[in-house]
Amino acid sequence: HSGPAQCAILARKTSPSWNIDEIADLCIGAESNAPATCVSKFKKGTSSDITINLCQPLGQDTISDSLDVAAAIKGPSECYNAIPKGWSSVDAIWLCKNAKSEKMSKPLSVECAIEAMKHNQFKSGGGSSSSSLVASICQDSKVKTGSIQCALALPDIIKKTKILNPQEGSKTIVSSLCQGALNEWPAKCYNKINNHHKNAKLFSDHDKVNLCRHATSLSPATCAMSPALSKLDPKVRVALCGSKGNHHDASNGDSDNSGGGGNEMSVGVAKCAEVAYPMLSRNGGSSDTNNDLLVKLCQSASGIGPTQCMAKSPLTIDIESRVELCQRAQDAGPAQCFKAIRTLKITHGTGLRDLKEAIQLCQQAQSSSPAECYESSPIELTINQRVLLCSKAINRIPAECAMRGYQILPSQTIMKLCKGLIELPPSPPTMAEKLQLQQSIKTSQNALRFQEQNNNMKNNKKKKLSEPSTKMLEYYGGPTDCAVAAVKSGLFSHLNNNKNKENEMNSYLVTLCAKSDIRAINQCFLKEELIGGGGSGARLPLSARVELCSQATSEVNARCASAAGGQGGKGVAVHDILSLCKETRTITPGACANHVVRNEMKELTKPIIEKCKKAISKPYHLNIEKMWWDGGEIEGKNRNNDKNNNKNKDNNNKHDEILADTRGNGLFSGRTVHILLSILDQFYWPKSDCYGCLDLNKTIVVASASIPKRLNQEINPYQDEEESKDSIEGIEGSRSSMIGDLVGLKTNTSQNGHVEFHQIRFTASGEYDLKFQFNRYQDHDDVVEEESYFFNKQESHQASQLIRVKVESHEDDGLGPLGQCGRKLYSFLSPSSPLSSHSFSYLKNDVNNEQDKEIGDVQKEEEEEDDDDDDKDDGEITFSIVLFSPIISF
């Protein structure tokens, strides 16, 4: 490879004064130019011997993580530059080799050294300088003070500086025991054995160190000194008890040097070895062979499970294979699994070709389930794939999962989707099964209705038919059902047909379906809101759709992304859509983000995204969708529902006008009027389309109307209704009959984001201002705080919508008790009539101009006004509606 050359070229540039031998020493065998990069981090003038010794090992490192590579390259120079003064170059190299850079501090090795030099125990002693001792302890430190705590816990630290084993170099007991320690437990373990006179002589220093160097409790020492192991050689005890897997945390009960209780692992190893030793001795092998098998079988054992497995394992395989099968077993499960295998060649009678795979399949099995899973898996997969799929399985579910997709999905995808699966919902029904089930349900329902119609169910002793089950229609399958649906959609065809991109497709399928079912495909991945209608191209890239729809169980994720407005331009960016909508349960986060970007013209910052993710849709605006009556109809253009409409307009005394047309006859008094309104939330999103929202049926809307202009031009049509009543003295009791009013059911509650009024009517002709309103902050006090965060302008507490209605005059208006007929017969009415004389004067002025000259003048004046109105209305639509809706500026 080109690693040495790359290293040498860079070294020539960064260290031009070096000779060829120095460059060769640095770069020989290098995997990359990391050694030369490491040298470049040192200060100028640093000895080449030091930099080569510290940086050359990086050439052999195979570090894959880029962050770890950077830390390893910077670590030696940062460590060397921070070493206390007076240290020799040998000690500096010993301390800083393998040092890693730290973000918030110096490398841990030098931090450990600086802390150690504060203790008197490290300042002198016995043929070893203080810096050499500290360097040997603090090299490869994992934590700042762990190695120091370990060294200080030894009773006579200076005496422990003697060479441990000349064949292993200059390592001492203290450095071998405490180097890289997390705390003082290695020293406590060592002391426990050393303080026991018999065991102190039985175990050599080398054995004690090997036993305790990774200890996190007293378990290794307790295990090695167990009477159950007294017949074993000390080195066998160390091999059994000194494994990393045998070390329990001190929280298990080992709280002091006395050992305490709770050494479950050490007890388990001892019990396993006690039972297994005679079992293996009867095998007839050599002592060394039996000791090796004993260590392999009982190392890390938590009890006698491995021996139980050995007792049940088949004798048709050799002892080594039985030990390999039963190590780390909790009970006889692996043996049961092995015996349940039918198709693998695992005995001397059938050949041992598949013995290795069989052992791999059944190791640590709790029952025969892995074998049963293997036998049920698709034979189209290789033996290794089937073994990997079913090892450690607790049922046949992984095999059933694979069977659903092996004909369509790549084996690599099946392995990742199905391995480790412990439950699998039933497959979704096919189209034929759906039709058959629906027909069956229909037949059952008809039979049930027939039985109810023709029999007295109370007296009938026959068993009543049960309601047909529709549960099958709610089956959504599992991961492979999801992946199969994704492949069949055709959206991965450009990857499926390209061998070089097969891994990319597998990655997409696993991401999309590993924790999903077919709903992730049908209700999210394939929604037109994401892929664009009519094949017009993807609104979201394929990778983004995969991430968005993973774990989706409804349409809410796709609708949220659609509400956000797609990517590019002034819309919400793709990565923001994923952050908003991947885990949402409503579409509100998307609608919120779209509103902030498009209508409020704000930047979608991280704090705003977090606010939008937590936003709750609340009733905030009203919009009149449609109005009709007997013989006529008018429809409004829903401007508030235009989600891409930029509402950045001036709001000073301007109104929005609904475009309208009339059909049929005009609106006359007494006719029943029907009105449909929609409720929008604070982000101008229709509540009827607010998928996942919970408060669609709570908003109470009230309708009211002003006094009609025709009868009293001086009354302000925009003033409050109560003020309008008070401005007309003496007619309160008969306002609806004489002047005109809105009567009927004027209050209603929203249903699915809509409010309907069907039983209202106007009692007299004239121009009315019909108003609908509700309280914005009912049960939503937090809207006030939200407004100040999202919106440029705060709204009033009342949401309202105003529409001007002209109720036409009709020839029948003059009939009846209050028409011309009734007025002429007024003198014959009872004095107890509810009409006061003052209120009746309004009526008399329109009827009899012969009784009074002043009344006649008024009558003439009104007739002239009516004629003028008729002339103006000639050729025009006689019914008009104007909607007053404030255009809120954002």
Secondary structure, DSSP 8 states (H G I E B T S, - for coil): --HHHHHHHHHHHH-TT--HHHHHHHHTT-SSSHHHHHHHTS-TT--HHHHHHHHGGGGG-----HHHHHHHHHHHHHHHHTS-TT--HHHHHHHHTT----SSSS-HHHHHHHHHTTSGGGS--TTS-HHHHHHHHHTT-SSSSHHHHHHHHSS-TTGGGSBS-GGG-S-BHHHHHHTT-SSSHHHHHHHHHHTSHHHHHHS-HHHHHHHHTT-SSSHHHHHHT-GGGTTS-HHHHHHHH-SGGG---GGGS--STT--S--HHHHHHHHHHHHHHHHHHTTT--HHHHHHHHHHHHTT-SSSHHHHHHHHS-TTS-HHHHHHHHTT-SSSHHHHHHHH--SS--BTTTBSTTHHHHHHHHTT-SSSHHHHHHHHS-TTS-HHHHHHHHTT-SSSHHHHHHHTTTTTS-HHHHHHHHTT----------HHHHHHHHHHHHHHHHHHHHHHHHS-TTT--S--------GGGG----HHHHHHHHHHTTTTHHHHT-GGGHHHHHHHHHHHHTT--THHIIIIIT-HHHH-GGG---SS-HHHHHHHHTT--SSHHHHHHHHHT-SSTTS--HHHHHHHHSS-SSSHHHHHHHIIIIIS-----HHHHHHHHH----EEEEEEEEEEETTEEEE---STT-TT-------SS---------EES--BTT--EEEEEEEEETTS-BGGG-TT-S-TT--EEEEEE---GGG-TTS-TTS-HHHHHHTSTT-GGGHHHHT--EEE--EEE-BTTEEEEEEEEESS-EEEEEEEEEETTTT-TTHHHHHHHH-SS---SEEEEEEEEEEB--GGGG-STTSHHHHHTGGGS-TT-SS-HHHHHHHHTTT-TTS-HHHHHHHHHHHHHHHHHHHHHTTS-S--EEEE------
